[in-house]
Amino acid sequence: MRQRIFFIGLTIIGIIFILGIAFSDKSKEQLQFLGIYRIIGKVTQDANRSVPQLLFLKDEDEAKLKEYFKRYYAYQYTDPEQIKKQKYLEKLLKEIKPLAKRKLDYEIYLEPSIYPNAFALPGGLILVTDGLLKTVKSESELMAVIAHELGHIERYHCIDAVKFELAARKLKLDELGEIADFANRLLIKHSYNKNQEDEADEYSFELLTKTKYDPTSVARAFNSLYQFYQHEFDESKYSDPIRDYFRSHPPLDKRIDKFKSKAKQWWYLHSEKRYIGIRNLKEKIPYSEKDFGEKEYINKFQFIIE
């Protein structure tokens, strides 16, 4: 009953908020269907974020869920090359963990799938496929993808995907094993809504601007994935849940254009060099351990003439 009253009240507030914007003089000229969609989406998303409190879900509970997910995805490799890749991912995550605001023990694991993808799970677990390491063209692109998944966790998108199912099933927190089982099945098939993907994209871009990496790499990473799915992959021959998850995301070409434009604006305001890391990715040695020199940097002039 308390949850029902909360949602009814929140819905009324949301409607009043939208109508107030719609009837303001300034907004009459700017309000379009897409704008209304985004406002409604934002109100709904803000409502979603209050639900963990109603369900008494805390970061500690989410961290417990992560331990169950690790049973599915924390592969223990014996092949030296795969171990090297796993260690490489761990070092990259270690670089950006200090920029995260949630008090979670973030971890990253190499997923043995041939399809280029990455996805996040509740509690701070990030998975990166072997196929992604072979598809992106630089360490900065890979870091952009990792930052995107970090954004999904930082913005509570992962737990959003399961919390209403928790309420519907009336599961208690001492049933975390059962929660993890259905959440695992749900998240593999789950696709984030457009607002959530936008938030994770923006988070990735902003995070890269706080590092030594080239922020253009957000668009470059999308382009690398776009090229793979457009030219190198025959869908008729394969069926894979991880591939299907990625294909459900918003159109890559639109995301490429958006973040090319954002990078252009950023570069016009900044003069310092930024790192790319093509050789770092190839040799699986992070920039934090080895700077491969001038050929791995880009500056404003180089960006403009590309």
C-alpha positions as a Markdown table, in Angstrom:
| # | Residue | x | y | z |
|---|---|---|---|---|
| 1 | Met | 0.0 | 0.0 | 0.0 |
| 2 | Arg | 2.8 | 2.4 | 0.9 |
| 3 | Gln | 4.4 | 1.8 | -2.5 |
| 4 | Arg | 1.1 | 2.3 | -4.4 |
| 5 | Ile | 0.5 | 5.7 | -2.6 |
| 6 | Phe | 4.1 | 6.7 | -3.4 |
| 7 | Phe | 3.8 | 6.0 | -7.1 |
| 8 | Ile | 0.4 | 7.7 | -7.4 |
| 9 | Gly | 1.8 | 10.8 | -5.7 |
| 10 | Leu | 4.9 | 10.7 | -7.9 |
| 11 | Thr | 2.8 | 10.3 | -11.1 |
| 12 | Ile | 0.7 | 13.4 | -10.1 |
| 13 | Ile | 3.8 | 15.4 | -9.5 |
| 14 | Gly | 5.3 | 14.4 | -12.8 |
| 15 | Ile | 2.1 | 15.4 | -14.7 |
| 16 | Ile | 2.0 | 18.8 | -13.0 |
| 17 | Phe | 5.7 | 19.3 | -13.8 |
| 18 | Ile | 5.3 | 18.4 | -17.5 |
| 19 | Leu | 2.2 | 20.7 | -17.8 |
| 20 | Gly | 4.0 | 23.5 | -16.1 |
| 21 | Ile | 6.8 | 23.3 | -18.6 |
| 22 | Ala | 4.5 | 22.9 | -21.6 |
| 23 | Phe | 2.6 | 26.1 | -20.7 |
| 24 | Ser | 5.6 | 28.3 | -19.9 |
| 25 | Asp | 6.2 | 31.0 | -22.6 |
| 26 | Lys | 9.8 | 29.9 | -23.0 |
| 27 | Ser | 9.0 | 26.2 | -23.4 |
| 28 | Lys | 6.2 | 26.7 | -25.9 |
| 29 | Glu | 8.7 | 27.5 | -28.6 |
| 30 | Gln | 11.1 | 24.6 | -27.7 |
| 31 | Leu | 8.9 | 21.8 | -26.6 |
| 32 | Gln | 8.7 | 19.0 | -29.1 |
| 33 | Phe | 7.7 | 15.4 | -29.0 |
| 34 | Leu | 11.2 | 14.3 | -28.4 |
| 35 | Gly | 11.6 | 16.8 | -25.6 |
| 36 | Ile | 8.4 | 15.5 | -24.0 |
| 37 | Tyr | 9.6 | 12.0 | -24.3 |
| 38 | Arg | 12.8 | 12.9 | -22.5 |
| 39 | Ile | 11.0 | 14.7 | -19.7 |
| 40 | Ile | 8.7 | 11.8 | -19.1 |
| 41 | Gly | 11.6 | 9.4 | -19.3 |
| 42 | Lys | 13.5 | 11.5 | -16.7 |
| 43 | Val | 10.6 | 11.7 | -14.3 |
| 44 | Thr | 10.1 | 7.9 | -14.6 |
| 45 | Gln | 13.8 | 7.3 | -14.1 |
| 46 | Asp | 13.9 | 9.5 | -11.0 |
| 47 | Ala | 10.9 | 7.5 | -9.7 |
| 48 | Asn | 12.8 | 4.3 | -10.4 |
| 49 | Arg | 15.8 | 5.4 | -8.4 |
| 50 | Ser | 13.7 | 5.9 | -5.3 |
| 51 | Val | 12.4 | 2.4 | -5.4 |
| 52 | Pro | 15.6 | 0.8 | -3.9 |
| 53 | Gln | 14.8 | 2.7 | -0.7 |
| 54 | Leu | 11.2 | 1.3 | -0.7 |
| 55 | Leu | 12.6 | -2.2 | -1.3 |
| 56 | Phe | 15.3 | -1.6 | 1.3 |
| 57 | Leu | 18.0 | -2.3 | -1.3 |
| 58 | Lys | 21.4 | -0.9 | -0.3 |
| 59 | Asp | 24.8 | -0.9 | -1.9 |
| 60 | Glu | 25.8 | -3.7 | 0.5 |
| 61 | Asp | 22.9 | -5.8 | -0.8 |
| 62 | Glu | 23.9 | -5.0 | -4.4 |
| 63 | Ala | 27.5 | -6.0 | -3.5 |
| 64 | Lys | 26.1 | -9.4 | -2.3 |
| 65 | Leu | 24.4 | -9.9 | -5.7 |
| 66 | Lys | 27.7 | -9.3 | -7.4 |
| 67 | Glu | 29.3 | -12.3 | -5.6 |
| 68 | Tyr | 26.6 | -14.5 | -7.0 |
| 69 | Phe | 27.1 | -13.1 | -10.5 |
| 70 | Lys | 30.8 | -13.8 | -10.2 |
| 71 | Arg | 30.0 | -17.5 | -10.0 |
| 72 | Tyr | 28.7 | -17.3 | -13.5 |
| 73 | Tyr | 31.2 | -15.0 | -15.1 |
| 74 | Ala | 34.5 | -14.9 | -13.2 |
| 75 | Tyr | 36.3 | -17.2 | -15.5 |
| 76 | Gln | 39.6 | -18.7 | -14.2 |
| 77 | Tyr | 41.9 | -18.9 | -17.2 |
| 78 | Thr | 44.9 | -21.1 | -17.6 |
| 79 | Asp | 45.9 | -19.9 | -21.1 |
| 80 | Pro | 48.8 | -17.3 | -20.6 |
| 81 | Glu | 47.4 | -15.1 | -23.4 |
| 82 | Gln | 43.9 | -15.0 | -21.7 |
| 83 | Ile | 45.5 | -14.3 | -18.3 |
| 84 | Lys | 47.4 | -11.4 | -19.8 |
| 85 | Lys | 44.2 | -9.9 | -21.2 |
| 86 | Gln | 42.4 | -10.3 | -17.8 |
| 87 | Lys | 45.3 | -8.6 | -16.0 |
| 88 | Tyr | 45.2 | -5.8 | -18.6 |
| 89 | Leu | 41.5 | -5.1 | -18.1 |
| 90 | Glu | 42.1 | -5.1 | -14.3 |
| 91 | Lys | 44.8 | -2.5 | -14.7 |
| 92 | Leu | 42.6 | -0.3 | -16.9 |
| 93 | Leu | 39.7 | -0.4 | -14.4 |
| 94 | Lys | 42.1 | 0.4 | -11.6 |
| 95 | Glu | 42.9 | 3.7 | -13.4 |
| 96 | Ile | 39.4 | 5.0 | -13.5 |
| 97 | Lys | 38.0 | 3.5 | -10.3 |
| 98 | Pro | 39.0 | 6.6 | -8.3 |
| 99 | Leu | 36.7 | 8.6 | -10.5 |
| 100 | Ala | 33.6 | 6.5 | -9.5 |
| 101 | Lys | 31.5 | 8.0 | -6.7 |
| 102 | Arg | 29.6 | 4.9 | -5.6 |
| 103 | Lys | 31.3 | 2.9 | -2.8 |
| 104 | Leu | 31.4 | -0.4 | -4.6 |
| 105 | Asp | 34.2 | -2.8 | -5.1 |
| 106 | Tyr | 34.3 | -2.6 | -8.9 |
| 107 | Glu | 35.7 | -5.6 | -10.7 |
| 108 | Ile | 36.1 | -6.5 | -14.4 |
| 109 | Tyr | 36.3 | -9.9 | -16.1 |
| 110 | Leu | 37.1 | -11.1 | -19.6 |
| 111 | Glu | 34.1 | -12.9 | -21.1 |
| 112 | Pro | 35.1 | -15.6 | -23.7 |
| 113 | Ser | 32.7 | -14.6 | -26.4 |
| 114 | Ile | 33.7 | -13.9 | -30.0 |
| 115 | Tyr | 31.2 | -11.0 | -30.3 |
| 116 | Pro | 32.4 | -7.5 | -29.4 |
| 117 | Asn | 30.5 | -6.3 | -26.4 |
| 118 | Ala | 30.7 | -5.3 | -22.7 |
| 119 | Phe | 28.0 | -5.1 | -20.1 |
| 120 | Ala | 27.5 | -4.3 | -16.5 |
| 121 | Leu | 25.9 | -6.2 | -13.6 |
| 122 | Pro | 24.7 | -5.1 | -10.2 |
| 123 | Gly | 27.3 | -4.6 | -7.5 |
| 124 | Gly | 30.1 | -3.2 | -9.7 |
| 125 | Leu | 30.8 | -6.2 | -12.0 |
| 126 | Ile | 31.9 | -5.3 | -15.6 |
| 127 | Leu | 32.3 | -7.9 | -18.3 |
| 128 | Val | 34.3 | -7.3 | -21.5 |
| 129 | Thr | 34.3 | -9.9 | -24.3 |
| 130 | Asp | 37.3 | -11.3 | -26.0 |
| 131 | Gly | 35.7 | -10.1 | -29.2 |
| 132 | Leu | 35.7 | -6.5 | -28.0 |
| 133 | Leu | 39.5 | -6.5 | -27.5 |
| 134 | Lys | 39.9 | -7.6 | -31.1 |
| 135 | Thr | 37.4 | -5.0 | -32.4 |
| 136 | Val | 38.3 | -1.7 | -30.8 |
| 137 | Lys | 41.4 | -0.1 | -32.3 |
| 138 | Ser | 43.1 | 1.5 | -29.3 |
| 139 | Glu | 43.3 | 1.6 | -25.5 |
| 140 | Ser | 41.4 | 4.9 | -25.4 |
| 141 | Glu | 38.5 | 3.2 | -27.3 |
| 142 | Leu | 38.5 | 0.3 | -24.9 |
| 143 | Met | 38.6 | 2.7 | -21.9 |
| 144 | Ala | 35.6 | 4.5 | -23.4 |
| 145 | Val | 33.6 | 1.3 | -23.5 |
| 146 | Ile | 34.6 | 0.4 | -19.9 |
| 147 | Ala | 33.6 | 3.9 | -18.8 |
| 148 | His | 30.2 | 3.4 | -20.5 |
| 149 | Glu | 29.5 | 0.3 | -18.5 |
| 150 | Leu | 30.8 | 2.0 | -15.3 |
| 151 | Gly | 28.2 | 4.7 | -16.0 |
| 152 | His | 25.4 | 2.1 | -16.1 |
| 153 | Ile | 26.4 | 1.0 | -12.6 |
| 154 | Glu | 27.1 | 4.5 | -11.2 |
| 155 | Arg | 23.6 | 5.7 | -12.5 |
| 156 | Tyr | 21.9 | 2.6 | -10.9 |
| 157 | His | 20.7 | 1.3 | -14.3 |
| 158 | Cys | 21.7 | -2.3 | -13.5 |
| 159 | Ile | 19.7 | -2.5 | -10.3 |
| 160 | Asp | 16.8 | -0.7 | -12.0 |
| 161 | Ala | 16.5 | -3.7 | -14.3 |
| 162 | Val | 15.8 | -6.1 | -11.5 |
| 163 | Lys | 14.2 | -4.1 | -8.7 |
| 164 | Phe | 10.6 | -4.2 | -10.0 |
| 165 | Glu | 11.0 | -7.9 | -10.5 |
| 166 | Leu | 12.0 | -8.1 | -6.8 |
| 167 | Ala | 8.9 | -6.3 | -5.8 |
| 168 | Ala | 6.6 | -8.4 | -8.1 |
| 169 | Arg | 8.0 | -11.7 | -6.7 |
| 170 | Lys | 8.1 | -10.4 | -3.1 |
| 171 | Leu | 11.5 | -11.8 | -2.6 |
| 172 | Lys | 13.4 | -11.0 | 0.6 |
| 173 | Leu | 17.0 | -10.1 | 0.8 |
| 174 | Asp | 17.9 | -13.4 | 2.5 |
| 175 | Glu | 16.9 | -15.0 | -0.8 |
| 176 | Leu | 19.8 | -13.5 | -2.8 |
| 177 | Gly | 20.6 | -16.7 | -4.5 |
| 178 | Glu | 17.2 | -16.9 | -6.1 |
| 179 | Ile | 17.4 | -13.2 | -6.9 |
| 180 | Ala | 20.7 | -13.7 | -8.6 |
| 181 | Asp | 19.4 | -16.6 | -10.7 |
| 182 | Phe | 16.5 | -14.6 | -12.2 |
| 183 | Ala | 18.5 | -11.4 | -12.4 |
| 184 | Asn | 21.1 | -13.3 | -14.4 |
| 185 | Arg | 18.6 | -14.5 | -16.9 |
| 186 | Leu | 16.9 | -11.1 | -17.1 |
| 187 | Leu | 20.0 | -9.0 | -17.6 |
| 188 | Ile | 21.4 | -11.1 | -20.4 |
| 189 | Lys | 18.3 | -10.3 | -22.4 |
| 190 | His | 17.9 | -6.8 | -21.0 |
| 191 | Ser | 18.4 | -3.7 | -23.0 |
| 192 | Tyr | 18.6 | -0.3 | -21.4 |
| 193 | Asn | 16.1 | 2.4 | -22.5 |
| 194 | Lys | 17.2 | 5.4 | -24.5 |
| 195 | Asn | 17.6 | 7.7 | -21.5 |
| 196 | Gln | 19.8 | 5.2 | -19.7 |
| 197 | Glu | 22.0 | 4.7 | -22.8 |
| 198 | Asp | 22.3 | 8.4 | -23.2 |
| 199 | Glu | 23.3 | 8.8 | -19.6 |
| 200 | Ala | 26.0 | 6.1 | -19.9 |
| 201 | Asp | 27.3 | 7.6 | -23.1 |
| 202 | Glu | 27.6 | 11.0 | -21.5 |
| 203 | Tyr | 29.2 | 9.5 | -18.4 |
| 204 | Ser | 31.8 | 7.8 | -20.6 |
| 205 | Phe | 32.6 | 11.1 | -22.5 |
| 206 | Glu | 32.9 | 13.1 | -19.3 |
| 207 | Leu | 35.0 | 10.5 | -17.6 |
| 208 | Leu | 37.5 | 10.4 | -20.5 |
| 209 | Thr | 37.8 | 14.2 | -20.4 |
| 210 | Lys | 39.1 | 13.7 | -16.8 |
| 211 | Thr | 41.8 | 11.3 | -17.9 |
| 212 | Lys | 44.8 | 11.6 | -20.4 |
| 213 | Tyr | 42.8 | 9.8 | -23.1 |
| 214 | Asp | 41.4 | 11.3 | -26.3 |
| 215 | Pro | 37.6 | 12.0 | -25.7 |
| 216 | Thr | 37.1 | 11.5 | -29.4 |
| 217 | Ser | 37.5 | 7.8 | -28.5 |
| 218 | Val | 33.8 | 7.5 | -27.5 |
| 219 | Ala | 32.8 | 8.1 | -31.1 |
| 220 | Arg | 35.7 | 6.0 | -32.4 |
| 221 | Ala | 34.7 | 3.0 | -30.2 |
| 222 | Phe | 31.1 | 3.2 | -31.6 |
| 223 | Asn | 32.5 | 3.4 | -35.1 |
| 224 | Ser | 34.7 | 0.3 | -34.6 |
| 225 | Leu | 31.6 | -1.6 | -33.4 |
| 226 | Tyr | 29.6 | -0.2 | -36.2 |
| 227 | Gln | 32.1 | -1.4 | -38.8 |
| 228 | Phe | 32.2 | -4.9 | -37.3 |
| 229 | Tyr | 28.4 | -5.4 | -37.4 |
| 230 | Gln | 28.1 | -3.8 | -40.8 |
| 231 | His | 30.9 | -5.5 | -42.6 |
| 232 | Glu | 32.4 | -8.4 | -40.7 |
| 233 | Phe | 29.5 | -10.3 | -39.2 |
| 234 | Asp | 27.0 | -12.6 | -40.9 |
| 235 | Glu | 24.1 | -12.8 | -38.4 |
| 236 | Ser | 22.4 | -15.6 | -40.2 |
| 237 | Lys | 25.1 | -18.0 | -39.2 |
| 238 | Tyr | 25.1 | -17.4 | -35.4 |
| 239 | Ser | 22.9 | -17.0 | -32.4 |
| 240 | Asp | 24.3 | -15.6 | -29.2 |
| 241 | Pro | 22.5 | -13.9 | -26.3 |
| 242 | Ile | 25.4 | -11.5 | -25.8 |
| 243 | Arg | 25.3 | -10.4 | -29.4 |
| 244 | Asp | 21.5 | -10.0 | -29.3 |
| 245 | Tyr | 21.9 | -7.8 | -26.2 |
| 246 | Phe | 24.3 | -5.5 | -27.9 |
| 247 | Arg | 22.2 | -5.3 | -31.1 |
| 248 | Ser | 19.3 | -4.0 | -29.0 |
| 249 | His | 21.1 | -0.8 | -28.2 |
| 250 | Pro | 20.3 | 2.5 | -29.9 |
| 251 | Pro | 21.6 | 3.1 | -33.5 |
| 252 | Leu | 25.3 | 3.4 | -33.5 |
| 253 | Asp | 25.5 | 5.8 | -36.4 |
| 254 | Lys | 23.5 | 8.4 | -34.4 |
| 255 | Arg | 25.8 | 7.9 | -31.4 |
| 256 | Ile | 28.9 | 8.3 | -33.6 |
| 257 | Asp | 27.6 | 11.6 | -34.9 |
| 258 | Lys | 26.6 | 12.9 | -31.5 |
| 259 | Phe | 30.0 | 12.2 | -29.9 |
| 260 | Lys | 32.0 | 13.4 | -32.8 |
| 261 | Ser | 30.3 | 16.7 | -32.4 |
| 262 | Lys | 30.9 | 16.8 | -28.7 |
| 263 | Ala | 34.5 | 15.9 | -29.2 |
| 264 | Lys | 34.8 | 18.7 | -31.8 |
| 265 | Gln | 33.5 | 21.2 | -29.3 |
| 266 | Trp | 35.8 | 19.9 | -26.6 |
| 267 | Trp | 38.9 | 20.1 | -28.8 |
| 268 | Tyr | 38.2 | 23.7 | -29.8 |
| 269 | Leu | 38.4 | 24.6 | -26.2 |
| 270 | His | 41.5 | 22.6 | -25.2 |
| 271 | Ser | 45.0 | 22.6 | -26.4 |
| 272 | Glu | 46.7 | 19.8 | -24.6 |
| 273 | Lys | 47.7 | 16.5 | -26.2 |
| 274 | Arg | 45.6 | 13.4 | -25.6 |
| 275 | Tyr | 46.7 | 9.7 | -25.6 |
| 276 | Ile | 45.3 | 7.1 | -28.0 |
| 277 | Gly | 47.2 | 3.9 | -27.2 |
| 278 | Ile | 47.0 | 1.7 | -30.3 |
| 279 | Arg | 50.2 | -0.1 | -29.3 |
| 280 | Asn | 49.2 | -0.4 | -25.7 |
| 281 | Leu | 46.1 | -2.3 | -26.7 |
| 282 | Lys | 48.1 | -4.5 | -29.1 |
| 283 | Glu | 50.7 | -5.4 | -26.4 |
| 284 | Lys | 48.2 | -5.4 | -23.5 |
| 285 | Ile | 50.3 | -2.9 | -21.6 |
| 286 | Pro | 48.3 | 0.0 | -20.1 |
| 287 | Tyr | 49.3 | 3.6 | -20.6 |
| 288 | Ser | 49.8 | 3.9 | -16.9 |
| 289 | Glu | 52.8 | 1.5 | -17.2 |
| 290 | Lys | 54.2 | 2.5 | -20.6 |
| 291 | Asp | 53.9 | 5.6 | -22.7 |
| 292 | Phe | 54.8 | 4.6 | -26.3 |
| 293 | Gly | 55.7 | 8.1 | -27.4 |
| 294 | Glu | 54.5 | 10.9 | -29.7 |
| 295 | Lys | 52.9 | 8.6 | -32.3 |
| 296 | Glu | 50.3 | 7.7 | -29.7 |
| 297 | Tyr | 49.2 | 11.2 | -29.1 |
| 298 | Ile | 46.7 | 13.5 | -30.8 |
| 299 | Asn | 46.5 | 17.3 | -30.5 |
| 300 | Lys | 43.9 | 19.9 | -31.6 |
| 301 | Phe | 45.5 | 20.5 | -35.0 |
| 302 | Gln | 45.6 | 16.7 | -35.8 |
| 303 | Phe | 41.9 | 16.4 | -34.7 |
| 304 | Ile | 40.7 | 19.2 | -36.9 |
| 305 | Ile | 42.4 | 17.9 | -40.1 |
| 306 | Glu | 41.2 | 14.3 | -39.7 |
